[in-house]
Amino acid sequence: MLLCRMDELEPNASRGFKVDGISLFCVRKEEQVFAYINNCPHRGVPLEWQPDTFLDVEKQFIQCATHGALFTIEAGECVAGPCPGEKLTPVRVTIEAGEIHVDL
């Protein structure tokens, strides 16, 4: 399923989407894109504190706005906060002809 064009997601930025009633988000790290279900494994709440704001200030980690847990962008694993070792639910991403697609 097409989410957006690659040039619509800035490098080192994040963006939320709603697909078939499922809330998810993508993070672009240079030319790679990672996608996860928008749900904190600790609290079961959405991660962002403002629309499309899923990253910490330094844009090094995905951050839960509810309790500050930090997750790696590449694996979605919690490395700081109340749920170390727990992971975000990944969504398979492919990039074809400059378009970002997900497989739910």
C-alpha positions in Angstrom: 0.0 0.0 0.0 1.4 3.4 -1.0 2.0 5.8 1.9 3.7 8.7 0.3 6.5 9.7 -2.0 10.1 9.6 -0.6 10.5 13.3 -1.2 7.5 14.0 1.1 9.3 12.6 4.1 12.4 14.7 4.9 15.6 12.9 5.9 15.8 12.5 9.7 12.1 13.2 10.1 9.0 11.2 11.0 5.4 11.2 9.8 2.2 9.6 11.0 -0.3 7.8 8.8 -3.7 6.1 9.2 -4.1 3.1 6.9 -7.2 0.9 7.0 -8.0 2.2 10.5 -4.5 1.4 11.7 -2.3 4.2 13.1 1.4 3.9 12.1 4.4 6.1 11.5 7.5 6.2 9.4 10.9 7.5 10.2 13.3 8.4 7.4 17.0 8.0 8.3 18.9 9.3 5.3 17.7 7.0 2.5 16.3 4.2 4.7 12.7 4.3 6.0 11.5 2.4 9.1 7.8 2.0 9.9 6.0 0.9 13.2 2.5 0.7 14.5 1.9 3.8 16.6 1.5 2.1 19.9 3.8 2.2 23.0 4.4 -1.4 24.2 4.5 -0.1 27.8 1.3 1.9 28.0 -0.6 1.0 24.8 -1.0 4.7 23.8 0.1 6.6 20.7 3.7 7.8 20.8 3.6 11.3 19.4 3.1 14.4 21.4 2.2 16.5 18.3 1.2 15.4 14.8 4.2 13.8 13.0 6.5 14.3 16.0 7.8 10.9 16.9 11.5 11.6 17.4 13.5 13.0 20.3 15.0 16.5 20.0 18.3 15.2 18.6 16.4 13.0 16.2 18.4 10.0 17.3 15.6 8.0 18.9 11.8 7.4 18.7 10.4 8.9 21.9 7.1 8.1 23.7 5.5 11.4 24.7 3.7 9.8 27.6 6.7 8.6 29.7 9.8 9.5 27.6 10.8 5.9 26.7 13.4 5.9 23.9 13.4 3.4 21.1 16.0 2.7 18.4 15.0 3.9 15.0 16.4 0.8 13.2 14.9 -1.9 15.4 12.2 -0.2 17.6 13.8 -1.5 20.7 13.4 0.4 24.0 16.8 1.4 25.3 15.8 3.9 28.0 12.6 4.3 30.1 10.2 2.0 31.8 10.2 -0.8 29.2 13.8 -1.7 28.4 14.1 -4.5 25.8 10.4 -4.2 24.7 9.9 -3.4 21.0 7.6 -1.4 18.8 5.6 -3.5 16.3 7.4 -3.1 12.9 5.6 -2.7 9.6 7.3 -4.0 6.4 8.5 -1.1 4.2 9.5 -1.1 0.5 10.7 1.8 -1.6 9.8 1.5 -5.3 10.3 4.2 -7.8 10.7 6.9 -5.1 7.5 5.8 -3.3 7.2 4.4 0.2 4.9 1.3 0.4 3.9 -0.7 3.5 2.6 -4.2 3.8 0.1 -4.6 6.7 
